């Protein structure tokens, strides 16, 4: 099963680049973690999100 052209780069396929994919507040982080946990279970969630806010 193929999805799209093998010659297309990630940037061409992705409407937003990774530089614009940061979370900007703690509420977004919690929402992402909760959604992932509903899909795969809490024990399988690893938070690797990049943030642009202070966690202190």
SVG drawing of the C-alpha trace seen along z (x, -y; Angstrom):
<svg xmlns="http://www.w3.org/2000/svg" viewBox="-9 -30 21 32">
<polyline fill="none" stroke="black" stroke-width="0.4" points="0.0,0.0 1.4,-3.4 0.5,-6.8 1.7,-9.5 4.9,-9.8 8.1,-8.4 9.9,-11.4 8.0,-14.0 9.9,-15.3 8.5,-15.5 8.3,-19.3 6.2,-19.0 3.8,-16.6 3.4,-18.5 1.4,-21.7 3.2,-22.9 6.9,-22.4 8.3,-21.1 9.5,-24.6 5.8,-25.7 4.8,-22.5 5.7,-23.5 3.2,-23.6 2.9,-27.0 1.3,-26.2 0.9,-23.5 -2.8,-23.0 -1.8,-21.9 0.7,-19.4 -1.9,-17.9 -4.4,-17.7 -1.9,-15.9 -0.9,-13.4 -4.6,-12.7 -5.5,-12.1 -2.6,-9.8 -3.4,-7.9 -7.0,-7.3 -5.6,-5.8 -2.7,-3.7 -3.0,-3.6 -1.1,-5.6 1.7,-3.0 2.6,-3.5 2.7,-7.3 6.1,-9.1 6.0,-12.9 8.5,-14.1 6.8,-17.3 8.8,-20.4 7.7,-23.5 8.2,-27.2 7.2,-28.0 9.0,-27.7 8.3,-24.6 9.4,-26.1"/>
</svg>
